[in-house]
Amino acid sequence: MRSQDHDRIFLSPPHLGRHELNYVHKAIEDNWVAPTGPNITGFEADICQHTGASHCVALNSGTAAIHLGLILLGVGTGDEVLCSSFTFVATANPIVYSGATPIFIDSEPQTWNMCPVHLREAIEDRLRLGKKPPKALLLVHLYGMPAQLREILAIADEFNIPVLEDAAEALGSCYDKRPLGTFGAVGVFSFNGNKILTTSGGGALVTNNADLAQQARFLATQAKDPAPHYQHSATGYNYRLSNILAGIGRGQMELLDDRVKKRREIYAWYQRHLADLPALQFAPQEPAGSRSNRWLTTVLLNPTHTSVTPEQVRLHLETRNIEARPLWKPLHLQPLFQNAPQYGGSVCEDLFDRGLCLPSGSAMTDEDLRRVAGAVREAVGID
Ligand SMILES: *Cc1c(COP(=O)(O)O)cnc(C)c1O
């Protein structure tokens, strides 16, 4: 970070604790400088313990974890994969790596995640068009908010479509008191630098199926057949996490509860201190019995109360050296996916048009929060 930036408030910077360096130090001391070693085993055990999943495979990115997850579910050339449209491009890129086509589904307004009504419409329409049944359902829990899992899992069950949960943003979130990432056949987390916990870059795949976990490990290590010479009968990948980075992950996992608590406090703080502004709406609501990790606090501008746009707010915050970001641009609007089929679309398009992510890093101080809130007030006051 450049020194003149000391004053800048970032959207979601890394927030390290006191133990990460000990694990890294030990790895170097013991010469476990490889994509295997005790930190990896320990990190995987920590993730299993926190999520209740029976198996975890640490990988070098969330994107790699999604890619392997799709392969484990049998996705290949010519297949169709149902996918949330309102998400980061990393959700859908692995569908393309696999030679499959994403079928984008709109959001519902309560959680901003996949709409069960459009999901059913999509499946029935694909079948009516004579397509092969969708091979998998890639469900995102955006900004840490649990999707309407009961409804979506019921539909997936009815049509016998396996679910891959993209919980990259949702480590520490729960639905029915159960951690996200453990509802589908496979769940995926990201430890990228901007996520609630970070290894600088990293990911993990969780599953309760021992065979799938073993297959993921095999594919992530170049698919080496059991032989002393290098023998291969499947295409593999080099997707394993470094034992050094897993050391950062072990230190970070000790802090998960604390980080979730802090992000939720930040969300509540913004809500309390900006509640009097009719131009702002705080959304979405957690479904009953569920808990979001509130990875990022998001707000919507209410056009009946202001003509100020999210981009104007963002630019105003920038003049105060505060980083804010638009919500994810729906994937069905991306040039990359202009030919992909889509169902619905207006809900996530509206969210994209009206929404903004506010700085939400767990190391933020009260003074930082006051600075952001003050700048937001100035921006929507310029009306
Ligand atoms: C960050 C993210 C990913 C990808 O994770 P990486 O570790 O950056 O590869 C996938 N999906 C969503 C929704 C994300 O936010």
The ligand as an SDF file (V2000), in Angstrom:
LIG
                    3D

 15 15  0  0  0  0  0  0  0  0999 V2000
  -14.6680  -14.3300   -4.8940 C   0  0  0  0  0  0  0  0  0  0  0  0
  -15.7400  -15.1060   -5.5290 C   0  0  0  0  0  0  0  0  0  0  0  0
  -15.4700  -16.2610   -6.2720 C   0  0  0  0  0  0  0  0  0  0  0  0
  -14.0980  -16.7030   -6.6730 C   0  0  0  0  0  0  0  0  0  0  0  0
  -13.2140  -16.9050   -5.6700 O   0  0  0  0  0  0  0  0  0  0  0  0
  -11.6240  -16.7270   -5.9550 P   0  0  0  0  0  0  0  0  0  0  0  0
  -11.0290  -17.2960   -4.7150 O   0  0  0  0  0  0  0  0  0  0  0  0
  -11.3830  -15.2580   -6.1010 O   0  0  0  0  0  0  0  0  0  0  0  0
  -11.2860  -17.4920   -7.1720 O   0  0  0  0  0  0  0  0  0  0  0  0
  -16.5370  -16.9920   -6.7650 C   0  0  0  0  0  0  0  0  0  0  0  0
  -17.7950  -16.6070   -6.5560 N   0  0  0  0  0  0  0  0  0  0  0  0
  -18.0910  -15.4980   -5.8620 C   0  0  0  0  0  0  0  0  0  0  0  0
  -19.5310  -15.1490   -5.6490 C   0  0  0  0  0  0  0  0  0  0  0  0
  -17.0820  -14.6890   -5.3390 C   0  0  0  0  0  0  0  0  0  0  0  0
  -17.3880  -13.5690   -4.6990 O   0  0  0  0  0  0  0  0  0  0  0  0
  1  2  1  0
  2  3  1  0
  2 14  2  0
  3  4  1  0
  3 10  2  0
  4  5  1  0
  5  6  1  0
  6  7  2  0
  6  8  1  0
  6  9  1  0
 10 11  1  0
 11 12  2  0
 12 13  1  0
 12 14  1  0
 14 15  1  0
M  END
$$$$
